[in-house]
């Protein structure tokens, strides 16, 4: 009888824990800096309009005066933390090489309304792509970092770009989460899946995959899996000793300058 009661208590506790994880899991996925960032040099504030009625503040970077224009616009989809201020150095570096860059901030990030979710971020990416297609009128490249790699991969299945650039991509969110929470049935609990390896099998555009060999957040093996699964021409750049939050401006800019449209 005592054992039965103990077992029931354990089951109730586990049920409560799993229920809490189910309802609070997005707080473990998204870590937005909700403050509106101060405008930085070279950034032009723009507003994106999503299909569900949100107005998202983002920044547009154009090539500086006198810089030869590459005739290419880059949509930068960030990872799950911070806001657009942290990606401004990457955008400025790309603009300095002649690229037009739209630095997307998701809903719930950087002073934007709404709450992040997989469906919501897909809408945000659609709005960013529509903005560039209308305003830039040039070839489009999608560049996604970590979680953003999943966002732009999904976007590429709906609106193929000229090139796809994935920095530290995971196979899917469940695979990444399992590395950190091996004791939980994460695939059964996840509300947001963010697949990359599966949809990239249908994407035939040139793809650049950049990852760090010492990444402790997204295991390098997952980025390699994504590269192996890509249906189009792939170039892989492994940054020796690179961690998840290191500065990857140099390989990303170099990769775009060496892009292939074949």
C-alpha positions as CSV (number, residue, x, y, z in Angstrom):
1,X,0.0,0.0,0.0
2,X,2.8,2.4,0.9
3,X,4.6,1.6,-2.3
4,X,1.5,2.3,-4.3
5,X,1.0,5.7,-2.6
6,X,4.7,6.5,-3.3
7,X,4.3,5.5,-6.9
8,X,1.1,7.6,-7.3
9,X,2.9,10.6,-5.8
10,X,5.8,10.2,-8.2
11,X,3.4,9.9,-11.1
12,X,1.5,13.1,-10.0
13,X,4.8,15.0,-9.6
14,X,6.0,13.9,-13.1
15,X,2.7,14.8,-14.6
16,X,2.9,18.3,-13.0
17,X,6.5,18.7,-14.2
18,X,5.6,17.7,-17.8
19,X,2.5,19.9,-17.8
20,X,4.6,22.9,-16.6
21,X,7.2,22.2,-19.4
22,X,4.4,22.0,-22.0
23,X,3.0,25.4,-21.1
24,X,6.3,27.2,-20.3
25,X,8.5,25.6,-22.9
26,X,8.7,28.7,-25.1
27,X,10.4,30.5,-22.3
28,X,13.1,27.8,-22.7
29,X,13.3,28.4,-26.5
30,X,13.1,32.1,-27.0
31,X,15.2,34.6,-25.1
32,X,14.3,38.0,-26.6
33,X,15.7,41.3,-25.6
34,X,12.4,43.2,-25.8
35,X,13.9,46.7,-25.5
36,X,13.8,48.8,-28.7
37,X,17.5,49.1,-29.6
38,X,19.1,52.5,-30.3
39,X,19.7,53.1,-34.0
40,X,23.2,52.5,-35.2
41,X,25.2,54.1,-37.9
42,X,24.3,52.9,-41.3
43,X,21.0,51.4,-40.3
44,X,17.7,52.7,-41.8
45,X,14.6,51.9,-39.7
46,X,11.9,50.1,-41.6
47,X,8.6,48.5,-40.8
48,X,7.5,45.0,-41.9
49,X,3.9,44.1,-42.1
50,X,3.0,40.5,-41.3
51,X,0.0,38.5,-42.6
52,X,-1.5,38.5,-39.1
53,X,-1.4,42.3,-38.7
54,X,1.8,43.0,-36.8
55,X,4.1,45.8,-37.5
56,X,7.7,44.8,-36.9
57,X,10.6,47.2,-36.6
58,X,13.7,46.1,-38.4
59,X,16.8,47.7,-39.9
60,X,17.9,48.1,-43.5
61,X,21.6,48.5,-44.4
62,X,22.6,49.8,-47.8
63,X,26.1,49.8,-49.4
64,X,28.0,52.9,-48.4
65,X,28.4,55.7,-51.0
66,X,31.2,54.7,-53.4
67,X,30.9,51.0,-52.7
68,X,30.2,48.9,-55.8
69,X,26.7,47.4,-55.4
70,X,26.6,43.6,-55.5
71,X,23.0,43.7,-56.8
72,X,22.1,41.3,-54.1
73,X,19.9,41.7,-50.9
74,X,20.6,39.6,-47.8
75,X,17.8,38.7,-45.4
76,X,19.4,38.0,-42.0
77,X,17.3,35.9,-39.6
78,X,18.8,35.9,-36.1
79,X,19.0,33.2,-33.5
80,X,16.7,32.9,-30.5
81,X,18.3,35.5,-28.2
82,X,18.9,39.3,-28.0
83,X,17.6,41.6,-30.7
84,X,18.8,43.2,-33.9
85,X,21.5,45.4,-32.2
86,X,23.7,42.3,-31.7
87,X,23.6,41.5,-35.4
88,X,24.4,45.0,-36.6
89,X,28.2,44.3,-37.0
90,X,27.4,41.5,-39.4
91,X,25.0,43.6,-41.4
92,X,27.5,46.5,-41.6
93,X,30.2,44.1,-42.7
94,X,28.0,42.8,-45.5
95,X,26.9,46.3,-46.5
96,X,30.6,47.4,-46.7
97,X,31.1,44.7,-49.4
98,X,28.2,46.0,-51.5
99,X,25.2,44.0,-50.2
100,X,21.9,45.4,-49.2
101,X,21.0,43.8,-45.8
102,X,17.6,43.5,-44.0
103,X,18.2,42.8,-40.4
104,X,15.0,41.1,-39.2
105,X,13.8,41.3,-35.6
106,X,11.1,38.8,-34.8
107,X,7.8,39.4,-33.0
108,X,8.4,39.9,-29.3
109,X,12.0,41.1,-30.0
110,X,13.5,44.5,-30.1
111,X,10.4,46.4,-29.2
112,X,8.2,44.5,-31.5
113,X,4.7,43.4,-30.5
114,X,3.6,39.7,-30.3
115,X,5.0,36.5,-28.9
116,X,7.4,34.3,-30.7
117,X,6.4,30.9,-32.0
118,X,7.3,28.7,-35.0
119,X,4.3,29.9,-37.0
120,X,4.8,33.5,-36.0
121,X,8.5,33.5,-37.0
122,X,7.5,32.0,-40.4
123,X,5.1,34.9,-40.9
124,X,7.8,37.4,-39.9
125,X,10.2,35.9,-42.4
126,X,7.6,36.1,-45.1
127,X,7.1,39.7,-44.3
128,X,10.8,40.4,-44.5
129,X,11.1,38.6,-47.8
130,X,8.1,40.5,-49.3
131,X,9.7,43.8,-48.2
132,X,13.0,43.0,-49.9
133,X,11.2,41.7,-53.1
134,X,9.3,45.0,-53.3
135,X,12.0,47.5,-52.3
136,X,15.3,45.9,-53.3
137,X,14.2,44.3,-56.5
138,X,17.4,42.3,-56.6
139,X,18.6,38.7,-56.1
140,X,17.8,37.5,-52.6
141,X,20.0,35.5,-50.2
142,X,18.6,34.1,-46.9
143,X,21.1,34.0,-44.0
144,X,20.0,32.3,-40.8
145,X,21.8,31.9,-37.6
146,X,21.0,28.9,-35.4
147,X,17.3,29.1,-34.9
148,X,17.2,31.5,-37.7
149,X,18.7,28.8,-40.0
150,X,15.4,26.9,-39.5
151,X,13.4,30.0,-40.2
152,X,15.1,30.7,-43.5
153,X,15.1,27.1,-44.5
154,X,11.3,27.1,-44.1
155,X,11.1,30.3,-46.0
156,X,13.2,28.8,-48.8
157,X,10.6,26.0,-49.3
158,X,8.0,28.7,-49.9
159,X,10.0,31.2,-51.8
160,X,13.3,29.9,-53.1
161,X,16.2,32.4,-52.9
162,X,19.3,32.6,-55.0
163,X,21.4,31.2,-52.2
164,X,20.9,29.9,-48.7
165,X,23.4,30.6,-45.9
166,X,23.1,28.6,-42.6
167,X,25.2,29.4,-39.6
168,X,25.2,26.7,-36.9
169,X,22.1,24.9,-38.1
170,X,20.5,22.1,-36.1
171,X,18.8,19.1,-37.7
172,X,15.6,20.1,-35.9
173,X,14.7,21.7,-32.6
174,X,14.0,18.3,-31.0
175,X,17.4,17.0,-31.9
176,X,19.1,20.1,-30.4
177,X,17.0,20.0,-27.3
178,X,17.7,16.3,-26.7
179,X,21.4,17.1,-26.4
180,X,20.6,19.4,-23.4
181,X,17.6,17.6,-21.9
182,X,18.3,13.9,-22.5
183,X,16.1,12.9,-19.6
184,X,12.9,14.4,-21.1
185,X,10.7,13.1,-24.0
186,X,11.4,16.3,-25.8
187,X,9.9,15.3,-29.2
188,X,6.6,14.5,-27.5
189,X,6.6,17.8,-25.6
190,X,7.7,20.3,-28.3
191,X,5.1,22.6,-29.7
192,X,7.6,24.2,-32.1
193,X,9.7,21.8,-34.3
194,X,11.7,24.0,-36.6
195,X,13.0,21.3,-39.0
196,X,16.0,21.9,-41.1
197,X,17.5,18.6,-42.3
198,X,14.1,17.4,-43.6
199,X,13.0,20.4,-45.7
200,X,16.5,21.1,-47.0
201,X,16.3,17.8,-49.0
202,X,13.9,19.7,-51.3
203,X,15.9,22.9,-51.6
204,X,18.2,22.9,-54.7
205,X,19.8,26.4,-54.5
206,X,23.4,26.8,-53.6
207,X,23.9,26.5,-49.8
208,X,26.6,27.6,-47.5
209,X,26.9,25.9,-44.1
210,X,29.2,27.5,-41.5
211,X,29.7,26.0,-38.0
212,X,32.2,26.0,-35.2
213,X,33.9,22.8,-34.2
214,X,33.6,23.6,-30.5
215,X,29.9,24.5,-30.6
216,X,28.4,23.3,-27.3
217,X,24.9,24.5,-28.1
218,X,24.3,23.0,-31.5
219,X,26.6,19.9,-31.9
220,X,28.7,20.2,-35.0
221,X,27.4,16.8,-36.1
222,X,24.0,18.3,-36.6
223,X,25.3,21.1,-38.9
224,X,27.1,18.4,-40.9
225,X,23.9,16.4,-41.2
226,X,22.2,19.5,-42.6
227,X,24.9,20.0,-45.2
228,X,24.8,16.3,-46.1
229,X,21.1,16.4,-46.6
230,X,21.0,19.6,-48.8
231,X,19.7,18.8,-52.3
232,X,21.7,21.6,-54.0
233,X,25.4,22.5,-54.3
234,X,26.9,22.8,-50.8
235,X,29.9,24.5,-49.4
236,X,30.9,23.7,-45.8
237,X,33.1,25.9,-43.7
238,X,34.2,24.5,-40.3
239,X,35.6,27.2,-38.0
240,X,38.2,25.5,-35.8
241,X,37.5,26.1,-32.1
242,X,34.5,28.2,-32.9
243,X,31.8,28.3,-30.3
244,X,28.1,28.9,-30.8
245,X,28.2,32.6,-29.9
246,X,31.5,33.5,-31.5
247,X,31.9,36.1,-34.3
248,X,31.4,34.5,-37.7
249,X,31.5,37.6,-39.8
250,X,34.6,36.7,-41.7
251,X,33.5,33.3,-43.0
252,X,30.0,34.5,-43.7
253,X,31.1,37.5,-45.7
254,X,33.7,35.5,-47.5
255,X,31.2,32.8,-48.3
256,X,28.8,35.4,-49.8
257,X,31.5,37.0,-51.9
258,X,32.4,33.5,-53.3
259,X,28.8,32.7,-53.9
260,X,27.7,30.7,-57.0
261,X,24.5,31.2,-58.8
262,X,24.8,28.0,-60.8
